[in-house]
Amino acid sequence: MDMTFDDQLKRAFDTLSDRLRAEVDRQVAAARDDLAVSVRDERERAAVEAREAAARQAAASLETSVAEAREQAHAAGLAAGRAEGLEEGRRQGLDEGRQQGAEEGRQQGILEGRQQGVLHGRQQAEREAGEAAAAVAAALQGEHPKSTDSGASERLAAAVGAIGRGRSLTEILDALAASAAREAAHVDVWLVRGPQLRKWRGSNGGGELALQDAGRMADAVRSAAAVVSGGEAAVPVAMAGQVVAVIGASGSESTPANAAALDVLANYAARCLETLTAFKTARAVSDRAGQGHEADAALAEEDASARRYARLLVSEIKLYHEPAVVEGRRDRDLATRLGGEIARARVLYEERVPLEVRQRGDYFHDELVRTLANGDATLLQTT
């Protein structure tokens, strides 16, 4: 049966509709599949991003924890190092204080001993002079019981006291000249100046005399003993065996020079001059020792300050680079491992410590050996 045009048109339309519906279904299915893939990819990307964010957060938290732990370790190490440094500084301070105190005590003992010796010598000289004066007075009284002045003993004791009160060479020689003048009609005191004799200012007039022309006085200077001839006498004043002055005395026709009294006065004046010289020497030594001690104390403090600063710098190297210190000791290459840190610390040390202190000792190197190398200097040698 032949189909009509309408039937043919309807069939063609149905066929086209079926094809179009199939194509729409196919495209919908494809779109659905693409959407499913996109959703799956988005889900996976979101999961990856979430994991990465979690990892970043964990890393940040770990870094924060590590930083906090490092800071706590640094604080603990710094506190421990400070405590160790304080204890070591206290021990060293005690040792230095003991040594300094012992040295001060020794110096003070020496000075006090010298001063006491000088004082004892003066007192001994005064006693001996008093005894000699009494002996001379007694001898004079025995030899000249009628002609001897009854006040000779008192006069000689007064002369000894006047000489003993002298606090300078001038005062002692002035007292000697005045006292000797009472024991003879004419008295001069001459100072020995090499080959010359120079008259002391307290004597009559002034002037110089060649020793070779001095007669009895020259003999007294050469022999260091009194020379008596007739009524005249020459009595030497000797200090430590060396004649420094000589008394020339002459008596009158009726009364000779009292050589025995002059000898007592000369000997006592010599002892007073020796004591005065020794006392001045002790005082000068004491002053120099005091000045020297102050200077030594200042130098010791400078050296101690340099040691403390070197200890601080090296302790910081050890604190912040403890693993490198351990490995450097093990491998014997501390200088190579810590060369940069040591150089920086050395610069800081030299900027603060004066050159004259550094020239007295390399305290920085000593501390490197003691603290970093544990006492073994070879660990700091470079190959």
KOLTIMAR-148132 format. One record per atom (N, C-alpha, C, O): residue in one letter; y, z, x. Coordinates in steps of 0.05 Angstrom, whole numbers, plus 5000, padded with zeros to 4 digits. Atoms other than C-alpha are relative to their C-alpha. Last residue first. Layout:
BEGIN
AYZX...
//
This chain:
BEGIN
T501750164983T544561866940T501249725005T500149565019T500450275010T549562356913T498449845020T498749875044Q499750224980Q548763086929Q499549734987Q497649704971L497450135005L549763576871L500549785020L502749655020L500150145026L542463796868L502649854994L502649674977T501150274996T542763946943T499949854973T499849604974A497850204995A547464526929A499049725002A500449534998D501150204982D541764946898D502149775004D502349604987G500149914972G544865576869G499049805020G499049865044N501749764999N543165436796N499650095029N497550195037A502350054983A545864726804A498350255004A496350245019L501550255008L550564776744L497549975016L495349915005T500650025029T552865506749T498449754993T496549784978R501049755012R552665706823R499149954971R496950044964V502649934988V553265016856V498850244985V496450244979L501950215007L558764796809L497250075010L495350044996E500849945027E562165476818E498149784989E496349844974D501849765000D562265396893D499050064972D496750134969H502650094990H565064686885H498050245000H495750214992F501150185021F570764956843F497249915008F495449924991Y501349845020Y571965536891Y498849844978Y496949924965D500650195022D573365056949D498550164978D496050134976G502850025008G576465576995G499749824976G501449804958R501449764991R582965747031R497050004992R495450145004Q500650034971Q585565037025Q498550255011Q497150235031R502350184997R584965076949R499249975030R496949925036V502449855009V589565686949V497549835004V495549935013E500649804980E594765326992E497650174992E496250275010L501350114977L594364716946L499250215021L497050205032P498350094978P596065106884P498449905024P496149995028V500349824976V590865156827V501749885023V501449655030R499249725005R593064846761R500050175024R501750355027E497349995012E593064096773E501050294997E503450334998E498050054979E587264156822E502850004989E504850055003Y499949784981Y582864486770Y502249965020Y503750155026L498749775013L584563986716L500350245019L502350375019V497250075004V582863416763V501550234987V503750314996R498849974974R576263746783R503049944999R504650085011A499549714996A574463826710A501450055026A503150225028R497849925018R575463076699R500650305004R503050385004A497550114990A571262916761A502450094983A504550164993I499249854976I565663386740I502749905010I504350075018E499149745010E565463076670E500950175024E502950315022G497550025014G565062376700G501250274991G503650324994G497950074982G559762546751G502749984987G504750084997L497549865009L555362906702L502449945017L504350095018R500049975029R549062476706R502750114990R503750034969T500050275013T550262226777T500350034970T501849894957A497550134994A552262906807A500249734986A502449654978L497749885016L546663256771L502649855004L504049794986D497950205001D541362786800D502450104983D503549954968R498449964976R535663256821R502249795002R502749685024D500250254985D530962986766D501850015026D501949815040R502750094997R529563676738R499849755018R498049745035R501449814982R536363966752R497149905005R496149925027G499050044973G539563346723G498850185020G498250115042E501350244988E535063376662E500949955028E499449875045V502949954997V537064106647V498649765013V497149795032V500349814978V544463956660V497050055006V496150055029A499650154975A544163336617A499750185024A498850105045P502450174995P541063736560P500349855026P498449835042E502449844992E546464286567E497649825005E496249865025H501950194990H552363806564H497450145010H496450075032Y500050255015Y557364166521Y498049795009Y497549604995L500349955028L555964866547L499749744984L498049724967K502749915006K554664676619K499650034970K497449974960I501850224995I561064286624I497250074993I495849914980E499650195022E564864846590E498249765004E497049654985S501549905023S561965346640S500249824976S498349794961V502850074996V564464906697V498350114977V496349984969L500450295002L571664936671L497049925003L496049764987L499550095027L571565686657L499449704997L498149614978R502349915016R568365866724R500349904971R498349824959A502350174993A573565446761A497550074983A496149894974Y499550265013Y579065806723Y497849815006Y496949664989R500349985029R576166486741R500449734987R498949664969R502949975006R575266296815R499550014969R497749884959A501250264996A582466056819A497050004994A496049824982S499150175022S584966706789S498849725002S497949604982A501649925023A580767106839A500849834975A499049764960D502750104997D583766706897D498350074975D496749914966E499950295003E590866826872E497149885002E496449714986E499650065028E589367566862E500149704995E499049604975A502549955014A586567626932A500149944971A498249834959L501850214993L592667286962L497350034985L496249844975A499150245014A597267766925A498149765005A497549614987A500649975028A593168366948A500849754984A499449674966D502850055004D593268117020D499250034970D497649874960A500550284997A600868057017A497049944996A496349744982E498850135023E601568756989E499449705001E498749574981H501849955023H596669017041H501149864975H499549754960G502450164998G600568677097G498150044977G496949854967Q499250285006Q607068977073Q497649825001Q497249644984G499350015028G603869667071G500849714992G499949614971A502549995015A600469557138A500649984971A499149854956R501350264998R607069337168R497449994985R496749794972D498450195015D610569947141D498749725001D498549594981S500449945028S604970407165S501549794983S500549704963V502650105008V604970077233V499550044971V498349874957A499950305000A612370177238A497449884992A497349694977R498550085023R611570907217R500249694998R499949584977A501649965024A606071017267A501449914975A500249794957T502150215000T610270707322T498250024975T497649824963K498750255008K616171137302K498049775000K498049604982F499449985029F611771757305F501349744990F500649644968A502550035015A608771557372A500650014970A499449854955T500950284997T615771447402T497449954983T497249754970L498250165016L618172117375L499249705000L499249574980T500549965029T612072467401T501749834983T500849714963E502650125006E612772157470E499350034970E498449844957L499650295001L620172327471L497449864994L497449664979C498550075025C618673047451C500549704998C500349594976R501949985023R613273097505R501449934974R500349804957A501950234999A618172827557A498150014977A497549804965A498550235010A623573327535A498249755000A498349594982Y499849985029Y618473887543Y501549764988Y500749664967N502650045012N616673667613N500150014970N498949844956A500750284997A623973597634A497349934987A497149734973L498350165018L625874277605L499249705002L499149564981V500849955028V620074627639V501549824981V500349714963D502650135004D621574277705D499050054972D497949864960L499550295004L628974477699L497349854996L497249664980A499050035027A626875207689A500549704994A499949614972A502249955019A622575187752A500949964971A499449844956A501950225002A627974827792A497850054980A496949874966N502449885011N633375347778N497949784995N497649684973A500850115026A638575047824A497450124991A495550155007P501250264999P640575527879P499449894972P499450044952T502150035020T645476107867T498949725002T500349524996S501449755005S649976387922S497649964981S495750124982E500849874975E652375757956E498450254994E496650325009S497749904985S652275377890S499050145025S496650155030G498949745006G646474977862G502550065016G503549905031S499249864976S644774237859S501250274993S502750294973A498649755002A641173847806A500650125027A499050105046G499049934973G638773127797G501750254998G503750254984I497749805000I634573047735I500750065028I499050145044V500249804979V630272417733V502550174998V504750084995A497449884993A628771917677A499550215022A497350305027V497950155014V623371447653V502750115006V504749985001V497449864998V617771657700V502149834987V502549604995Q497950174990Q611171367676Q502650145000Q503450244979G500350054972G605071817669G502149825013G502049775037A502650134996A604871787594A499649915028A498649705034M501450055026M612271957591M497549845006M497649625017A502150205001A615172267655A498749984972A498050194961V500749995029V621872627663V498049774996V498749544996P500450245016P622572737738P499350074971P498250284965V502349955019V625773357771V499649754983V501549674969A500350255015A630173287833A497550024983A495350054994A502650075011A632373957863A500349734985A502449664975E499950245016E637874237907E497249934990E495250005002G499149935027G638674947934G500149774981G501149794959G497749824999G634574817996G500750094972G499050184957S499249974972S630074227982S502550175001S504650104991V498049794996V626174157918V500650035029V498750045046V499449984972V622473527895V502250205004V504450164994A497449894992A619373557826A500150025031A498250085045A500149714997A613373087814A502850105010A504349955022A500149885027A612572377790A499650305001A498250424985S502249805000S611372187863S499550114972S497450244968R502450114989R615471547862R497650194998R495350104993V500950225017V620771807815V497449895010V495649834994A501149895025A621272477851A499049784981A497049824968D502649874995D621972137918D498750114975D496350094971A501950224996A627471687890A497250115006A495250014996M500750105026M630972307864M498149765002M496349734985R502049835014R630472627932R499349894973R496949914965G500949764985G634072047966G497850154985G495750044978A499849765016A637271577915A498950255013A499050475001D497949834989D638771007961D500250274987D502150424992Q500649964972Q632270627948Q502150175014Q501650275036L502149804997L633370737873L499450065030L498850285037A502550134992A639970377875A497950215006A498450415019L500849934973L645170787838L497449865006L495549874990E502750074993E648970637775E499550055029E501450075045G500550174977G655170917743G497049955004G495350054990G501950215006G657771457697G499449845025G500449915047G499350274992G661972087696G497949794992G496549834972N497250024990N658672757691N500549715009N499149605026S499649884973S652272717650S502949955008S504549834994G499449725002G651872597575G500550145026G501450375027R497349965009R652371847584R500850294998R503250365000W499949965029W646071817625W502850084992W504250225007K499349735008K647071567697K500250004969K501549844957R497550015016R643370917711R500650284989R498950404975L499749765015L638170897767L502749984986L504749914998Q497449875003Q636270217792Q499850264985Q497950304969P499149904974P629969887819P502750144999P503850215020G501150164979G626869847749G500950115027G500450345033R500050275010R631470207701R499149815023R500749685037V501350194982V630270947711V499949734987V498749694966L502250165012L635171367672L499049805020L500549685035W500050284993W639171897710W497649864986W495449974986V502450125010V640972587685V500249705004V502149574995D499750275011D646272947727D497249914990D495249975003V502450145010V646873687741V500849734990V502849694976H499450285006H651774117781H497449854992H495549875007A497150035000A651974867785A500949714993A502949674981A499050074973A644874927762A503049974999A504249934978E501949904980E640775197703E500849925028E499349975047R499949714998R646075147649R498250125022R498450365027A497449924988A647174407661A500350305002A501850405019A500350004970A639774297647A502550095014A502450225035S501649774993S640874507574S499650025030S499750245042A498449765005A646674017564A498450255008A499650445019A497849984981A642973447597A501650264996A502350395016L501149954974L636573577558L502350035021L502250225037A500849724999A640273637492A498950075027A499450295037D497649845000D643672967505D499450305002D500750445017L498850024973L637072657525L502650165001L503250285021I501849864981I633672897460I501250015028I501350225041E499749715005E639572687416E498350165019E499250375029T497349914992T639871997447T500350304996T501350435014L499949994971L632371877442L502750115009L502850275028S499650274988S632572057368S500050035031S500450265041R501550205017R630672637323R500449725010R499749534996G499150274997G632673207371G498249804984G495849814985R498750095025R630773887343R501049715002R501949604982G502050065021G625773987399G501249914974G499949774959I501350264994I631173917452I498149934978I497949704970A498150215003A635374467420A498849725005A499349534991G499550055028G629374917411G501949774995G501649614977V502350135011V627374847483V500449934971V499749714962A499950274990A634475017505A497649844989A497949614981A497950155016A634575627460A500149715008A500549534992A501150055027A627975857491A501949854982A501149684967L502050214998L630775757560L498849944973L498349714967R498650264995R637076157544R498049775001R498549564990E498750085025E632976727512E501449735003E501349564986S502150075019S628476767573S501249904974S500349704963A501150264992A634376747621A497949914980A497749674972G500350175024G638077297583G498849735006G499049554990S501849875019S637077837636S499549834976S497649874961D498649945025D640077357687D498150124980D495950014976T500650185023T636177397751T501450104976T501650344970S498050225003S639677737809S499549834976S501349704966K497349905001K636078407808K502049784993K503949834979P499649805020P628978237791P502850094997P503650194976H497249914996H629077587830H500750214979H502350164961E499150084974E621777377840E502850115006E503450185029G501549874979G618877777782G501049945028G501050115046Q499549725001Q624377597733Q498550145022Q499650335034L497349964989L623876877754L500750305001L501850395020A500150044971A616376887742A502750055013A502950175035A501349774988A617277217674A499849965030A500250165045A498249775001A622476707654A498750245013A500050395027V497950044980V617976137678V501950245001V502750335022A501149974973A612076407640A502149975022A502150135041A500549714996A616176497576A498950055028A499650255041A497449874997A618775787583A499750305004A501150425021A499050064973A611775527595A502750135005A503250245027E501649854981E609175877533E501049965029E501250155045G499349725003G614875607492G498550185019G499750365031A497449964988A613774917520A500950294998A502150405017E500350004971E606374957506E502750045014E502850185034R501449764992R607675167434R499850025031R500350225043E498249775003E612874627424E498750265009E500050435021A498050024979A608274097453A501950234998A502750355019Q501349914975Q602574327408Q502050005023Q502150185039Q500449715002Q607174277347Q498750115026Q499550325036R497349874998R609473587368R499750305000R500950445016G499150024972G602273367381G502750135004G503250265024H501549804984H599973637314H500949995029H501150205042L499049745007L605473247279L498650225016L499950415026V497349974989V603572617316V501150284995V502250405013G500349984972G596172717300G502750035014G503150205032Q500949734995Q597772847227Q499750055030Q500450275041Q497749825005Q601772207225Q499350295005Q500850445017R498050044979R596171817258R502450204996R503350325015G501149884975G590872117213G502049975022G502450165038E499749715002E595171967152E498950145025E500150335034L497149934998L595871247174L500450304999L501950415014I499150054973I588371167188I502950095003I503650225023G501149804983G586471497122G500949975029G501650175043Q498549755005Q591271057084Q499050225018Q500650385028Q497350034989Q588270437116Q501650254997Q503050345016R500350004971R581170667101R502749985013R503350135032G500649734991G582970857030G499850025030G500750215042E497649855002E586270187018E499650295010E501350405024E498250094979E580169837045E502650154999E503650245020A501149904974A575470247002A501949925023A502450085041G499549714998G579870126941G499050125026G500350295038Q497149964996Q579969376953Q500650305003Q502250385021Q499450094973Q572369366961Q503050045006Q503650145028R501249814981R571369786899R500749925029R501550095045G498449765001G576369366859G498950215019G500450355033E497550044985E573068726881E501750255001E502950315022D500750034972D566268986859D502549965017D502850095038L500849734990L569069246793L499449985030L500250155046G497649844998G572668586780G499450285012G500950385028Q498650084976Q566368206796Q502550165004Q503250235027R501549924977R562468616746R501549925026R501750085045R499849714998R567868556693R498550095025R499550265040G497449934990G568367806705G500450305004G501750385024E500050074971E560867746697E502750065013E502850165035E501749814986E561168126632E500049945030E500150135046L498749744999L567067736607L498450205015L499550355031G497850014981G563867076626G501550265003G502250355025E501250004973E557367256591E502250005021E502050145041A501149734995A561167456528A498950015028A499350215043R497749824996R565366816531R499050285007R500050425025G498850054974G559066406541G502350185007G502650285029A501949904980A555566736482A501149965028A501050145046A500049715001A561666636438A498250125022A498950315035L497549914989L562265916461L500250305000L501250425020G500150044971G554865796449G502650105014G502550225035A501849804989A555266096379A499949985031A499950195044A498749735003A561465696362A498250225012A499250405026H497849994980H558365056391H501350284999H501950405019A501249974974A551865186353A502250035021A502050195040Q501049724999Q555765296288Q498850055028Q499150275039E497749824998E559664656301E499150295002E500350455017R498950024973R553264276316R502450195004R502750325024A501849874981A549964546253A501149995028A501050185043E499749715005E556064356211E498250165020E499050365031A497449924990A556163666242A500450304997A501450435015V500250004970V548663586231V502650095012V502650255031S501749784992S549363806158S499850025031S500050245042T498549765005T555063326147T498550255010T499650435022E497950004979E551162766179E501750254998E502450385017L501349934975L545162936135L502050025023L502050205039S500749715001S549462946073S498750095026S499350315036A497549854998A552462276092A499550305000A500750465015A499150024972A545561996106A502650165004A502950305024A501749834984A543062256039A500950005029A500950215043Q499349735006Q548961956003Q498450205017Q499450405027R497449954988R547961296038R500850294995R501850435014A500449984971A540461316021A502750065014A502850235032A501349744995A542061475948A499650045030A499950265041A498149795004A546960905946A498950285006A500250455018E498150014978E541860435977E502150224997E502850355017R501349894977R536660655927R501850015024R501950205040A500449725004A541360555869A498750135024A499550355033E497349874996E543459885896E499850304997E501150455012V499450014971V536159685902V502650135006V502850295025A501849814988A534659925831A500550015030A500750225043A499049735006A540659555805A498450215013A499550415023R497649974984R538358925840R501250284996R502150415015E500849954973E531359015810E502450045018E502450215036R501249734998R534159105741R499250065028R499750285038E497849815002E538758505749E498950295003E500150465015D498650004974D532858085774D502350215000D502750345020R501749874980R528658305714R501450015027R501350215042V500149715005V534258165665V498450145022V499150355031S497449894992S535457485697S500050304996S501050455013V499950004970V527957315694V502650135009V502750295028A501949794991A527657525620A500150035031A500150255042L498749745005L533957125606L498250235009L499250425020D497849964980D530956515639D501350274997D501950415016D501349954974D524456595598D502250055022D501950245038R501149735001R528456665534R498750085027R499150305036A497749814997A532656065552A499050285000A500050465014A499050014973A526255675565A502350195005A502450335025A502049864983A523255905500A500950015029A500650215043V499849715006V529555725463V498150155018V498750375029Q497649904986Q529655045498Q500450304995Q501250445014R500550004971R522354915478R502450115015R502150275034D501949784993D523555145407D499650025030D499550235042V498549745003V529754705403V498250235007V499050415022E498249984976E525654115431E501650254999E502050385020A501649954977A520054235380A501750045025A501350215042R500849725002R525054285324R498450085024R498750305035L497649834994L528253635346L499350294999L500250455016R499450024972R521453285350R502450195008R502450325029D502149864985D519453535282D500650005030D500350215044S499649715004S526153335253S497950165015S498550365027L497849924983L525552635284L500550304998L501150435018T500950024972T518652555253T502250105019T501750255038D501849784996D521252805186D499050015029D498950225042F498449764999F527052325190F498350245005F499050425021A498650004974A522551745208A501750255003A501950365025R502049944979R517951925150R501450015027R500850185044K500749725001K523851975103K498150075021K498350285034L497749854990L526551295125L499450305000L500150445019Q499850034971Q519750975116Q502250165012Q501950295033D502249844988D519051275048D500049975030D499650175044D499349725002D525951035029D497850175013D498350375027F498049944979F524450345055F500750305000F501150425021T497250085006T518350325011T501850075024T501050235042M498149775003M511550365038M502849884995M503649675005D497650024983D506649805026D501850234993D502250304970M497750005017M500050005000M502450005018M502750155037
//
